């Protein structure tokens, strides 16, 4: 199936009341498992690679694999640079074939975020690339295992949440296709029971006029996901939960094995585990059967 613009994919999700799962995929095993799940579930899917993960798999090496997976897939697929912060990473991803960019200017003051995001949008539009921006700040606490440097205490700081009144202006001034919003989620493992500000999310949705994206979804309950989708979330990023679950299964298999363990057999089990977790996420997000 031909590649599909992320903007088009998310507009459909908004209209029909589901969320497109966006999986961080840092190697071929993850890509294979996720695409197999998407094809079996008939789910649209976004494969992404985050700038913070370049140290594990360089962008130049994984990009051709992701482009090939998108081209060969029997369901709609977009490939996204996740949390692109440097101009070089963003432009390199676009030229390597990524058809979507998430530019993360959330660490800057508002006007600087607007300026930098607008610059990325101008370039992206000439190449037919969708752009997601972030307003507010989804925290990445040190203890959460998401390679963050934020102090753990700021997970309760609601001043970092997206301001609904500012959302519309941000979108109009930048021209982004989707908005990553902060309303109570965090990156990595949750350090306390999450409390999503769904009333704020609803106001953001009504003000934005573009699809809303939720980052930091791992650790939420199915009911949390469903409530967020019902309030307007059209794309949910997911990585930590999958990375932990697959390794838990791998540890269990190794502990129970009494024979030699060959890497190729281990690899096939890993691909299967990625597929099964992705399949469950697609069903939870109501994206199954939407392709």
N, C-alpha and C positions, 0 to 999 in steps of 0.2 A: 504494500500500500504506500502511496506517495506520502511524503511528510505532510504534516498538517500544522498550521500556525498555532502556537500556544494560545494566542488571543482568541482565535476561533473556537478552540477546544474548551476554553474556560467560559466563553459566552454560552455555549451549549449547556455546560454544567450548571450555570446560573439559571438558565431558563427551565431546566428539567429537574432541578433539585437534587443534584449529587455533587460529589467533589472528585476531581481528578487526582489520583495518587501520584505524588512526585517522589521517587525513590533516589536517594544518593547511591550511586553505583560506582564503586571504586576499583572493580576488576571484572574480568570476563565472567567469572562464576556468578556474580551478582546479576550482571546483565542477562545472562542466559536464563537464570531462574525467574527473573522479573518478566522478561518477554514471554517465556513459556506460560507463566501464570496469566498474563494479559490476553494471550491468544486463546487459552482454554476458557477464560472467564468472559471473553468478548468485551474487554474493558479498554478504554483509552488509557494511556499511561504517559508519564513524563519521566525520562531518565535524566538525572542531573549529576554533575560533578562539581564539588565545591572547591573554591580556591584554597581553603584550609587543608584540603586533601591532596594537593599537588605533591606534597612530600612523600606520599605513599605511591601514587601513580601520576607521573607527569602528564599534563594536559595533552601534549603532542603525541603521547603514546596511546592514550585511551580514546582520544577524539575519533580516529578512524574506525575504531571498533564500535563506538556509539553511533556514528553516522551509518555504518553498515547495518547495525541492528535496526535502526529507524527505517532504513530503506527496504529491508527484507521483511519486516513485520507485517502480519496479516491484519493488524488493528492500527488505529491512529496512534502515532508516537511523535512526541517532540523531545528534543534534547536541549537541556538548559544548563548554563553556567550558574551555579548556585553561590550566593553570597560573594559575587565578584566585587572586590574592593579596589583593586589596582586597575588603572587604565590599560596597562599592557595585557593583563589577563582577559579583560573584557574584549578588547579588539582582537586578540589572538584567537579567542574562542569563536568569535563570529567568522573570522577568516578560515578557521578549521572546519566550519560546517555546522556549528551550533545554530539552531534557528530560534533560540530564546536566551535571554540574559536576565539574571536577577542582579541588578546593581544595588549594593548595600551601602547607602550613604548615611545610615542611621547613627553613626558615631559623630557626625558633624552637626554643627548648629544648623538650624532650619534653612537659612538662606544659602549656605554652602551646600547642603544636601540638594536643594532645588537646582543650584547651578551645575553641580556635577552630574546629577541624574539627567538633566536636560541635555547635556553634552553627549551622554551615552545614547539617549533617545534619538538625537539628530543623526548620529552615525548608523544606528540600528535600522532606522526607517529606510535609509538608502539601500540597505541590504535585505530588506524584508524580514527583519528579525524582531520578534516580540520582546518587550521589556517590562519587567516587574521591578517596582521600586519599593522602598520601605520608609514608612513614616512612623515615628515612635521607636522604641528599642526593645527587641526581644532579648532578654538577658542570657548570658552564657556563663553561669557561675563556675568557679574553679573546681568545686567538689562534684560537679555534674558529669564529668567525664567527656565533655564535648570540646575539650582543648580551649576552654575559655579562660579569661583573666579577670572576669568580674568578681567582685567581692560577693560572697554568698548572701549577705544581708540585703542586697538590692532587689532580690526577687519579690519583695513586698512593696517596692517603690512604685506606686500607681502613677506617679508623675511621669514615668517613662512610657506610659500607655499612649496609644494613638489618640490624638484630639480629633473627634468627629468634625468639629467646626473648621479645622485646618485641612482636613483630608481633601475636600473638594478643590480648594485653591491649589494644593500641592499637585493634584492630578492635572488640573487645567494648565498650570505653569510648566509642568514637565512633559506632558503628553504620554505618560506611561499607560500600558495596557492592563495592568493588574497591580493591586496594592497589597503589600505584606503589612499586616496590622498587628499591633501589640495590644493584647487584652487579657493577659494573665498566663500565657504559656511561657516556657523557658526551654532553651536548648539543653540537650543532654538528659541525664537522670533527674527526676524531680526530687527535691530535697524535702518537700512537704506536699500534702495533698493540694492539688491545683484548684484554684478558684477562678473560673473564667467569668469575666465581666461581659455577660451575654447582652445586657442592655446597651452597653457601649458598642459592642459589635454590631447590633442592629442599627444603631445610629450611624456608625461608620458606613455600613452597607447603603443606607438610605442617602447619605451625603455623597458617597464616592461616585456612583454611576459606572464603575468598572468592577470586574470580579475581585473578590477579596481572597487573600491567601493567608493560611495559618502555618506558621513555623513553630517548631518545638512541640510536635504532637505526640512523640513517644512518651508513654506513661499515662496518657489520658484513658479513661474508660470508654467503652463503645458508646455509652449514653452521652458522654461529653462530646465525642466526635459528631454524633447525630444531631445534638443540640446546636453545635456550631454550624453544621451544614444547613440546618433549618433556618438559622439566622443570617445566612448569606455567604458562608465560606464555599468557594468553588475549587480550591486547590489546597491540598494538605501535604506538607513535606514530612517525610518519614525516613529515619535512618537508625537512631539509637536503639529503638526497640528491636528492629530486625537484627542489628549487629549483635546484640546481647542474646537474643533467642537462639540464633543459629549457633553461636559459640557454646551455649548451654547444652544444646543437642549434641554438638561435637564432643564435648567433654564426657557426656553420658555414654556415647558410643565407645570412646576410647577406654573408659573405665570398665566397660562390660566386655571388651574384646579380649579373647584369650589367644588369638592367633596373630600372625603378622598383619600389620595394617599397611597396605600399599597406598601411596599418595593418590593414584588415579581412582581407587575405590572411594577414598576419603573425599576427593573432589566431587565425585558424582553425588555423594550423600549431601554435601554442602549445597550443591546446585538445587537438589530436591528440597532442602530445608528453606532456601531462599524462595523458591517457588511457592511452597505451602504457606509461608508467612505472607507473601505478597498477595496470594489468592484470598486469604482471610481479610486482609486490609481492603482489598477491592470490594468485597462483599459488605464490609462495614461502611465504607464510604458510598455505597450504593452505585458504584461505577460499573459493576458487573452487568453485562447485557446492554450497555449503553453504546458500544462501538458499532 
